[in-house]
């Protein structure tokens, strides 16, 4: 399931490909937030739920493969792969949070970034 918090459709082809890749590895509750009007650090956030550390690592691997053809896109950092409870992938303009259910519920990033 995919939700667009800011009620805009995803028009960026790379962002759409990221969301489709997450769906391919069976990530759930995929949420897209456009936050460019709130922070200058990045423009978009994607949050997805996975059930295990193995699924987190599969998502990171899939995203790394996905961005290779995009010459101007780079992964600046990946944090949290050790446990896989909360993995953050920093791609500059896009920040991807891959979280297990309890962690996602506890931190509730959607509420933190609720700008509407």
C-alpha positions as CSV (number, residue, x, y, z in Angstrom):
1,X,0.0,0.0,0.0
2,X,1.3,3.4,-1.0
3,X,0.2,6.7,0.6
4,X,1.1,10.2,-0.6
5,X,0.8,12.3,2.5
6,X,0.9,15.7,0.7
7,X,-1.8,14.6,-1.7
8,X,0.4,15.0,-4.7
9,X,1.1,12.2,-7.1
10,X,4.7,11.1,-7.5
11,X,5.9,12.7,-10.7
12,X,9.7,12.0,-10.3
13,X,10.6,8.9,-12.3
14,X,13.4,7.9,-9.9
15,X,11.2,8.3,-6.8
16,X,8.5,6.2,-8.5
17,X,11.1,3.5,-9.3
18,X,12.2,3.5,-5.7
19,X,8.6,3.0,-4.5
20,X,8.1,0.2,-7.1
21,X,11.3,-1.4,-5.9
22,X,10.1,-1.3,-2.3
23,X,6.8,-2.9,-3.5
24,X,8.8,-5.6,-5.3
25,X,10.5,-6.7,-2.0
26,X,7.1,-6.7,-0.3
27,X,7.6,-3.6,1.8
28,X,4.3,-2.3,3.1
29,X,2.7,1.0,4.2
30,X,4.9,3.0,1.8
31,X,4.6,6.7,2.5
32,X,5.9,9.5,0.4
33,X,6.4,13.0,1.9
34,X,7.4,16.1,0.1
35,X,9.2,18.3,2.6
36,X,11.1,20.8,0.5
37,X,9.0,23.7,2.0
38,X,10.0,22.6,5.5
39,X,13.8,21.9,5.2
40,X,16.6,22.7,2.8
41,X,18.4,19.5,3.6
42,X,16.4,17.3,1.3
43,X,13.2,17.4,-0.8
44,X,11.5,14.1,-0.3
45,X,11.1,11.3,2.3
46,X,10.0,7.8,1.6
47,X,9.1,5.6,4.6
48,X,8.4,1.9,4.3
49,X,7.7,-1.0,6.6
50,X,9.6,-4.4,6.4
51,X,9.2,-7.4,8.6
52,X,12.9,-8.4,9.1
53,X,16.5,-7.3,8.9
54,X,16.9,-9.6,5.9
55,X,14.1,-7.7,4.1
56,X,15.8,-4.4,5.0
57,X,19.1,-5.6,3.5
58,X,17.2,-6.8,0.4
59,X,15.6,-3.4,0.0
60,X,19.0,-1.6,0.3
61,X,20.5,-3.9,-2.3
62,X,17.6,-3.4,-4.6
63,X,17.8,0.4,-4.3
64,X,21.6,0.4,-4.9
65,X,21.1,-1.6,-8.1
66,X,18.2,0.7,-9.1
67,X,20.1,4.0,-9.0
68,X,23.1,2.7,-11.0
69,X,21.6,3.8,-14.4
70,X,20.9,7.3,-12.9
71,X,24.3,8.8,-13.4
72,X,23.5,11.9,-11.4
73,X,22.1,10.0,-8.4
74,X,24.3,8.7,-5.6
75,X,23.9,7.1,-2.2
76,X,25.7,9.3,0.3
77,X,25.2,6.9,3.2
78,X,23.4,3.9,4.6
79,X,22.8,3.6,8.3
80,X,21.3,0.8,10.4
81,X,22.1,-2.2,8.3
82,X,23.5,-4.1,11.3
83,X,20.2,-4.7,12.9
84,X,17.8,-3.8,10.1
85,X,15.3,-2.3,12.5
86,X,15.6,1.1,11.0
87,X,17.7,1.6,7.8
88,X,18.2,5.1,6.5
89,X,19.4,5.6,2.9
90,X,20.6,9.1,2.1
91,X,20.4,9.9,-1.6
92,X,20.7,13.7,-1.3
93,X,17.3,15.0,-2.3
94,X,15.6,11.8,-1.3
95,X,15.9,10.2,2.2
96,X,14.5,6.6,2.5
97,X,13.6,5.1,5.9
98,X,13.0,1.4,5.9
99,X,11.6,0.4,9.3
100,X,10.3,-2.7,11.1
101,X,6.8,-2.3,12.5
102,X,7.6,-1.6,16.2
103,X,10.3,0.9,15.3
104,X,8.1,2.7,12.9
105,X,5.2,2.9,15.3
106,X,7.5,4.2,18.1
107,X,9.2,6.9,16.1
108,X,6.1,7.8,14.0
109,X,8.0,9.9,11.4
110,X,4.8,10.7,9.5
111,X,3.6,12.7,12.5
112,X,7.0,14.3,13.0
113,X,7.0,15.5,9.3
114,X,3.2,16.2,9.2
115,X,3.2,19.6,7.4
116,X,-0.3,19.6,6.2
